[in-house]
Amino acid sequence: MLRLEGFGKTERGQVREHNEDAFWVDNALGIFIVCDGMGGHAAGDVASNSVVDDLRTFLLTKTELLQSLNPEDPQVPETLKQLAQQAVEHSNSAVYQMTQKNPGLKGMGTTLLLMLSCGPHAVIGHVGDSRFYLYREGKVYQLSTDHTLLQEFLNRGYIAPEEAKGHPHGNTLLRAVGLEAKVEADLLYCEVLPGDTLVLCSDGLSRYLESPDELATFCSAEMLEAIPGELTSWANQQGGRDNITAVVVRPKEEQSSDTLRVPTDEYSAFYKAMGLLQANSLTHNLSLQGQMRILNQLQTVTYEAGDTLYAPGDTVSALSLVLEGRVDCLFQGEVVETLHEGSDLFPMALLEPVTTEESISFPVRTTLLHLPGQQFRRILRRKPWLGQRLMRNLAHELGQRLRKTRSLYLHNK
């Protein structure tokens, strides 16, 4: 059985008088936390340590639930997401109430990276500018998005990426745990594969990275428990202008007679879905971060040979991608097109529901990935930077199809 194992290290750094970072690792329950406090003298470490303590207390009450999860259960990702959301809300409320009772703590808060895992499944709750990186097959990807004014400027195109380094608003947080009565956390699902390494860190480390790939040498090291210390030492050597915290996590294979083993075909299906997204025009040139956010919204459904997905006159409200098998498109009982692996159906349904004039059925057992239009439009609202890229790709693809249709019409006229 695959489970995640992690180690952490925190350092005061070369400049700060005290450490406002905090972390917690619980390998038995698969819980990993990094917090970077803010709020001036003493308040920052109060916030970060309070959140870690509150999360530890809250999540330990969920021990029975966490231990009962079966990695083969398809509901595990959603269960972990709900638990992560509850945990973030609980800790935010605890810190906010503390500041209301003690005026001397007013304005304190903390960033938060909370990762809950079960087997290969990991859900990350993220608030602030602490970062989550994924090392996979020699490359490092930043999967979290900073909740800073600088990142918002970049998302909206107000400044160019080359202008970001040293920008005065680089550390101006738009979200933090404890500042308001309510906080919005980004929730990201990641399926961890053999060979992956995950890094959760405060900006005391990430501020020195010119590129995420600078972490690759550290992440490829065999001794997992040594990596956090190597990372914090490296950041100290770069100047150590802030507190530095790193938690490094890696999947570990364990044999157990009383637990079910996660089938290897789950990994191949995951790779295949990622491959489809990377090849599909909708997600062309998206970062792995963007692809993972789309992958999180996909619904996987398997149909048997002879099943019908849509009949003429049905309303379609989702884009579909063929993961495995074949799809027949029939008009008045005749097959007019057969779609194979990698093909998509009804991209316009992402923008608004459409009415089909054809019948969609399956000549063989077939698995589709569905992206509901409602979820797509939710991405457009909540992640403008990602929505802008998706809309540009969608417009380009629909334009190509329109030109192809017009060409066929003129040719057959």
PALUMDREN-330731 format. One line per field, with one value per residue (C-alpha): residue in one letter; x, y, z; residue number from 1. Coordinates in steps of 0.25 Angstrom, whole numbers, m for minus. Example, Ala and Ser with C-alpha at 12.3 -4.5 7.8 and 13.67 -1.06 7.14 Angstrom:
REM residues 2
code <- [A / S] $
X <- [49 / 55] $
Y <- [m18 / m4] $
Z <- [31 / 29] $
pos <- [1 / 2] $
END
This chain:
REM residues 413
code <- [M / L / R / L / E / G / F / G / K / T / E / R / G / Q / V / R / E / H / N / E / D / A / F / W / V / D / N / A / L / G / I / F / I / V / C / D / G / M / G / G / H / A / A / G / D / V / A / S / N / S / V / V / D / D / L / R / T / F / L / L / T / K / T / E / L / L / Q / S / L / N / P / E / D / P / Q / V / P / E / T / L / K / Q / L / A / Q / Q / A / V / E / H / S / N / S / A / V / Y / Q / M / T / Q / K / N / P / G / L / K / G / M / G / T / T / L / L / L / M / L / S / C / G / P / H / A / V / I / G / H / V / G / D / S / R / F / Y / L / Y / R / E / G / K / V / Y / Q / L / S / T / D / H / T / L / L / Q / E / F / L / N / R / G / Y / I / A / P / E / E / A / K / G / H / P / H / G / N / T / L / L / R / A / V / G / L / E / A / K / V / E / A / D / L / L / Y / C / E / V / L / P / G / D / T / L / V / L / C / S / D / G / L / S / R / Y / L / E / S / P / D / E / L / A / T / F / C / S / A / E / M / L / E / A / I / P / G / E / L / T / S / W / A / N / Q / Q / G / G / R / D / N / I / T / A / V / V / V / R / P / K / E / E / Q / S / S / D / T / L / R / V / P / T / D / E / Y / S / A / F / Y / K / A / M / G / L / L / Q / A / N / S / L / T / H / N / L / S / L / Q / G / Q / M / R / I / L / N / Q / L / Q / T / V / T / Y / E / A / G / D / T / L / Y / A / P / G / D / T / V / S / A / L / S / L / V / L / E / G / R / V / D / C / L / F / Q / G / E / V / V / E / T / L / H / E / G / S / D / L / F / P / M / A / L / L / E / P / V / T / T / E / E / S / I / S / F / P / V / R / T / T / L / L / H / L / P / G / Q / Q / F / R / R / I / L / R / R / K / P / W / L / G / Q / R / L / M / R / N / L / A / H / E / L / G / Q / R / L / R / K / T / R / S / L / Y / L / H / N / K] $
X <- [0 / 5 / 5 / 12 / 24 / 29 / 40 / 41 / 51 / 49 / 60 / 60 / 69 / 80 / 72 / 59 / 60 / 50 / 43 / 29 / 28 / 22 / 20 / 14 / 16 / 8 / 12 / 2 / m10 / m4 / m5 / 6 / 5 / 13 / 9 / 17 / 12 / 10 / 6 / 18 / 25 / 21 / 8 / 13 / 18 / 5 / m3 / 5 / 6 / m8 / m13 / m4 / m9 / m23 / m22 / m15 / m26 / m37 / m31 / m28 / m43 / m44 / m34 / m45 / m50 / m36 / m32 / m45 / m42 / m39 / m30 / m39 / m51 / m54 / m60 / m47 / m43 / m56 / m56 / m42 / m46 / m58 / m49 / m38 / m49 / m55 / m41 / m37 / m50 / m48 / m34 / m38 / m49 / m40 / m30 / m40 / m47 / m33 / m31 / m45 / m42 / m28 / m26 / m11 / m12 / m20 / m15 / m8 / m10 / m3 / m1 / m6 / m2 / m10 / m8 / m17 / m14 / m19 / m11 / m7 / m18 / m14 / m23 / m16 / m23 / m15 / m17 / m6 / 8 / 14 / 16 / 14 / 23 / 22 / 35 / 31 / 40 / 52 / 43 / 38 / 24 / 18 / 4 / m1 / m4 / 1 / m10 / m2 / m5 / 7 / 1 / m12 / m4 / 2 / m11 / m18 / m6 / m3 / 12 / 21 / 27 / 41 / 36 / 32 / 45 / 47 / 34 / 29 / 16 / 23 / 19 / 6 / m4 / m19 / m22 / m18 / m23 / m29 / m30 / m45 / m57 / m57 / m46 / m46 / m36 / m31 / m34 / m25 / m25 / m13 / m11 / 3 / 11 / 23 / 35 / 29 / 34 / 25 / 31 / 22 / 30 / 29 / 34 / 47 / 51 / 43 / 48 / 61 / 57 / 59 / 51 / 44 / 54 / 65 / 58 / 60 / 74 / 69 / 56 / 64 / 72 / 70 / 70 / 57 / 59 / 71 / 65 / 58 / 71 / 78 / 67 / 67 / 82 / 82 / 73 / 81 / 93 / 86 / 83 / 73 / 65 / 53 / 49 / 50 / 42 / 41 / 33 / 37 / 27 / 29 / 21 / 26 / 22 / 18 / 13 / 2 / m7 / m19 / m20 / m24 / m13 / m16 / m16 / m5 / m15 / m20 / m7 / m7 / m21 / m16 / m5 / m14 / m24 / m12 / m7 / m21 / m21 / m7 / m11 / m25 / m26 / m34 / m22 / m11 / 1 / m5 / 4 / 3 / m3 / m14 / m16 / m17 / m28 / m36 / m33 / m39 / m52 / m53 / m63 / m59 / m71 / m70 / m81 / m84 / m85 / m99 / m101 / m106 / m101 / m110 / m122 / m126 / m132 / m125 / m118 / m103 / m97 / m83 / m70 / m66 / m53 / m51 / m41 / m43 / m52 / m60 / m72 / m81 / m89 / m101 / m111 / m124 / m119 / m106 / m92 / m86 / m74 / m66 / m58 / m46 / m37 / m33 / m45 / m55 / m70 / m78 / m68 / m78 / m86 / m75 / m81 / m96 / m104 / m106 / m117 / m111 / m117 / m110 / m109 / m97 / m95 / m83 / m80 / m70 / m68 / m63 / m59 / m61 / m56 / m67 / m64 / m78 / m80 / m84 / m70 / m63 / m71 / m67 / m53 / m55 / m60 / m51 / m38 / m37 / m23 / m27 / m40 / m34 / m24 / m36 / m45 / m34 / m31 / m46 / m48 / m36 / m42 / m56 / m51 / m43 / m55 / m64 / m54 / m53 / m68 / m69 / m58 / m66 / m79 / m73 / m66 / m79 / m88] $
Y <- [0 / 14 / 24 / 38 / 40 / 54 / 62 / 76 / 87 / 101 / 112 / 126 / 131 / 141 / 154 / 152 / 152 / 141 / 130 / 133 / 120 / 107 / 93 / 79 / 66 / 54 / 42 / 32 / 41 / 47 / 61 / 72 / 87 / 99 / 113 / 126 / 136 / 151 / 163 / 169 / 167 / 153 / 153 / 145 / 133 / 134 / 132 / 122 / 113 / 115 / 110 / 98 / 95 / 97 / 88 / 77 / 77 / 78 / 67 / 58 / 57 / 52 / 41 / 30 / 36 / 37 / 23 / 17 / 23 / 13 / 18 / 10 / 18 / 28 / 38 / 39 / 52 / 59 / 54 / 60 / 73 / 75 / 71 / 81 / 92 / 90 / 90 / 103 / 110 / 104 / 110 / 123 / 125 / 122 / 132 / 143 / 141 / 142 / 156 / 161 / 158 / 163 / 177 / 175 / 164 / 171 / 170 / 157 / 145 / 134 / 127 / 113 / 100 / 88 / 75 / 63 / 50 / 35 / 26 / 33 / 44 / 57 / 70 / 83 / 95 / 108 / 122 / 133 / 132 / 119 / 110 / 96 / 89 / 76 / 69 / 59 / 52 / 62 / 75 / 84 / 90 / 101 / 96 / 107 / 121 / 133 / 141 / 154 / 167 / 165 / 152 / 159 / 169 / 158 / 151 / 163 / 167 / 180 / 176 / 167 / 155 / 161 / 173 / 164 / 162 / 172 / 178 / 186 / 178 / 164 / 161 / 169 / 158 / 158 / 146 / 140 / 132 / 140 / 154 / 153 / 145 / 137 / 132 / 126 / 115 / 109 / 94 / 86 / 71 / 64 / 49 / 46 / 36 / 27 / 36 / 49 / 58 / 69 / 82 / 91 / 103 / 117 / 129 / 130 / 118 / 121 / 136 / 131 / 122 / 128 / 116 / 104 / 95 / 100 / 90 / 78 / 75 / 75 / 67 / 56 / 52 / 38 / 42 / 49 / 52 / 61 / 69 / 79 / 83 / 84 / 94 / 102 / 103 / 107 / 118 / 123 / 123 / 132 / 142 / 137 / 150 / 143 / 130 / 118 / 105 / 93 / 80 / 70 / 58 / 46 / 33 / 21 / 7 / m2 / m17 / m20 / m32 / m25 / m14 / m13 / m10 / 2 / m4 / 1 / 3 / 15 / 22 / 18 / 24 / 37 / 38 / 36 / 47 / 56 / 53 / 56 / 69 / 73 / 69 / 75 / 89 / 94 / 93 / 96 / 103 / 102 / 100 / 87 / 95 / 99 / 85 / 80 / 90 / 85 / 70 / 73 / 76 / 65 / 54 / 40 / 31 / 17 / 13 / m1 / m5 / m2 / 10 / 23 / 36 / 46 / 45 / 56 / 67 / 65 / 77 / 75 / 83 / 77 / 75 / 61 / 55 / 40 / 34 / 20 / 13 / 19 / 28 / 27 / 40 / 36 / 44 / 38 / 24 / 25 / 27 / 40 / 40 / 31 / 38 / 31 / 33 / 47 / 53 / 63 / 65 / 78 / 88 / 99 / 93 / 99 / 113 / 110 / 97 / 92 / 83 / 72 / 68 / 54 / 42 / 38 / 24 / 14 / 2 / m3 / m1 / 13 / 23 / 38 / 50 / 60 / 75 / 81 / 95 / 100 / 96 / 102 / 115 / 114 / 114 / 126 / 134 / 129 / 128 / 139 / 136 / 122 / 125 / 135 / 125 / 114 / 124 / 128 / 113 / 110 / 122 / 118 / 103 / 108 / 117 / 106 / 97 / 108 / 110 / 95 / 94 / 106 / 100 / 87 / 95 / 102 / 90 / 82 / 94] $
Z <- [0 / m3 / 7 / 9 / 18 / 21 / 30 / 33 / 38 / 42 / 44 / 49 / 38 / 39 / 41 / 49 / 64 / 66 / 58 / 53 / 45 / 50 / 44 / 48 / 42 / 45 / 36 / 43 / 39 / 27 / 31 / 27 / 31 / 29 / 35 / 33 / 43 / 42 / 51 / 57 / 70 / 76 / 69 / 57 / 64 / 73 / 60 / 53 / 66 / 70 / 56 / 56 / 70 / 67 / 54 / 62 / 72 / 62 / 53 / 64 / 67 / 52 / 55 / 53 / 40 / 34 / 38 / 32 / 18 / 7 / m4 / m14 / m10 / m21 / m11 / m3 / m10 / m8 / 7 / 9 / 2 / 12 / 24 / 19 / 17 / 31 / 37 / 31 / 35 / 49 / 51 / 44 / 54 / 66 / 62 / 59 / 72 / 79 / 72 / 76 / 91 / 91 / 84 / 85 / 75 / 65 / 51 / 53 / 44 / 37 / 24 / 23 / 15 / 20 / 13 / 16 / 10 / 8 / 0 / m13 / m11 / m6 / m3 / m1 / 6 / 3 / 9 / 7 / 0 / 6 / m6 / m10 / m21 / m28 / m33 / m44 / m54 / m53 / m53 / m42 / m43 / m34 / m31 / m22 / m26 / m17 / m10 / m12 / m18 / m27 / m32 / m35 / m43 / m51 / m53 / m58 / m67 / m60 / m60 / m67 / m61 / m62 / m54 / m42 / m36 / m24 / m26 / m14 / m13 / m14 / 0 / 2 / 5 / 0 / 9 / 22 / 33 / 45 / 38 / 36 / 41 / 28 / 19 / 6 / 4 / m9 / m9 / m19 / m21 / m25 / m28 / m24 / m32 / m29 / m31 / m27 / m16 / m10 / m4 / 5 / 9 / 15 / 6 / 14 / 4 / m8 / m9 / m13 / m24 / m38 / m44 / m37 / m44 / m34 / m25 / m34 / m28 / m14 / m17 / m25 / m13 / m7 / 8 / 10 / 24 / 21 / 10 / 19 / 26 / 13 / 8 / 20 / 20 / 6 / 8 / 20 / 11 / 1 / 12 / 21 / 22 / 27 / 35 / 27 / 28 / 18 / 19 / 9 / 6 / m3 / m5 / 2 / m2 / 9 / 9 / 19 / 19 / 25 / 15 / 0 / m10 / m19 / m33 / m42 / m53 / m45 / m48 / m63 / m64 / m57 / m66 / m78 / m73 / m71 / m85 / m91 / m85 / m89 / m104 / m104 / m110 / m98 / m89 / m99 / m92 / m78 / m67 / m59 / m48 / m58 / m63 / m49 / m46 / m59 / m55 / m42 / m48 / m58 / m55 / m60 / m65 / m72 / m81 / m87 / m101 / m107 / m97 / m102 / m96 / m103 / m112 / m123 / m115 / m102 / m95 / m93 / m82 / m82 / m90 / m92 / m95 / m99 / m89 / m94 / m105 / m116 / m118 / m130 / m135 / m142 / m150 / m154 / m150 / m159 / m153 / m158 / m149 / m140 / m129 / m123 / m111 / m109 / m116 / m110 / m111 / m110 / m106 / m107 / m96 / m87 / m90 / m90 / m91 / m105 / m112 / m120 / m133 / m133 / m125 / m117 / m114 / m111 / m119 / m109 / m94 / m93 / m82 / m83 / m76 / m74 / m71 / m67 / m72 / m59 / m53 / m65 / m63 / m48 / m51 / m60 / m48 / m37 / m45 / m55 / m59 / m63 / m69 / m78 / m84 / m85 / m92 / m102 / m105 / m106 / m116 / m125 / m125 / m129 / m139 / m146 / m146 / m152 / m163 / m166 / m166 / m176 / m185 / m185 / m188 / m200 / m205 / m206 / m210] $
pos <- [1 / 2 / 3 / 4 / 5 / 6 / 7 / 8 / 9 / 10 / 11 / 12 / 13 / 14 / 15 / 16 / 17 / 18 / 19 / 20 / 21 / 22 / 23 / 24 / 25 / 26 / 27 / 28 / 29 / 30 / 31 / 32 / 33 / 34 / 35 / 36 / 37 / 38 / 39 / 40 / 41 / 42 / 43 / 44 / 45 / 46 / 47 / 48 / 49 / 50 / 51 / 52 / 53 / 54 / 55 / 56 / 57 / 58 / 59 / 60 / 61 / 62 / 63 / 64 / 65 / 66 / 67 / 68 / 69 / 70 / 71 / 72 / 73 / 74 / 75 / 76 / 77 / 78 / 79 / 80 / 81 / 82 / 83 / 84 / 85 / 86 / 87 / 88 / 89 / 90 / 91 / 92 / 93 / 94 / 95 / 96 / 97 / 98 / 99 / 100 / 101 / 102 / 103 / 104 / 105 / 106 / 107 / 108 / 109 / 110 / 111 / 112 / 113 / 114 / 115 / 116 / 117 / 118 / 119 / 120 / 121 / 122 / 123 / 124 / 125 / 126 / 127 / 128 / 129 / 130 / 131 / 132 / 133 / 134 / 135 / 136 / 137 / 138 / 139 / 140 / 141 / 142 / 143 / 144 / 145 / 146 / 147 / 148 / 149 / 150 / 151 / 152 / 153 / 154 / 155 / 156 / 157 / 158 / 159 / 160 / 161 / 162 / 163 / 164 / 165 / 166 / 167 / 168 / 169 / 170 / 171 / 172 / 173 / 174 / 175 / 176 / 177 / 178 / 179 / 180 / 181 / 182 / 183 / 184 / 185 / 186 / 187 / 188 / 189 / 190 / 191 / 192 / 193 / 194 / 195 / 196 / 197 / 198 / 199 / 200 / 201 / 202 / 203 / 204 / 205 / 206 / 207 / 208 / 209 / 210 / 211 / 212 / 213 / 214 / 215 / 216 / 217 / 218 / 219 / 220 / 221 / 222 / 223 / 224 / 225 / 226 / 227 / 228 / 229 / 230 / 231 / 232 / 233 / 234 / 235 / 236 / 237 / 238 / 239 / 240 / 241 / 242 / 243 / 244 / 245 / 246 / 247 / 248 / 249 / 250 / 251 / 252 / 253 / 254 / 255 / 256 / 257 / 258 / 259 / 260 / 261 / 262 / 263 / 264 / 265 / 266 / 267 / 268 / 269 / 270 / 271 / 272 / 273 / 274 / 275 / 276 / 277 / 278 / 279 / 280 / 281 / 282 / 283 / 284 / 285 / 286 / 287 / 288 / 289 / 290 / 291 / 292 / 293 / 294 / 295 / 296 / 297 / 298 / 299 / 300 / 301 / 302 / 303 / 304 / 305 / 306 / 307 / 308 / 309 / 310 / 311 / 312 / 313 / 314 / 315 / 316 / 317 / 318 / 319 / 320 / 321 / 322 / 323 / 324 / 325 / 326 / 327 / 328 / 329 / 330 / 331 / 332 / 333 / 334 / 335 / 336 / 337 / 338 / 339 / 340 / 341 / 342 / 343 / 344 / 345 / 346 / 347 / 348 / 349 / 350 / 351 / 352 / 353 / 354 / 355 / 356 / 357 / 358 / 359 / 360 / 361 / 362 / 363 / 364 / 365 / 366 / 367 / 368 / 369 / 370 / 371 / 372 / 373 / 374 / 375 / 376 / 377 / 378 / 379 / 380 / 381 / 382 / 383 / 384 / 385 / 386 / 387 / 388 / 389 / 390 / 391 / 392 / 393 / 394 / 395 / 396 / 397 / 398 / 399 / 400 / 401 / 402 / 403 / 404 / 405 / 406 / 407 / 408 / 409 / 410 / 411 / 412 / 413] $
END
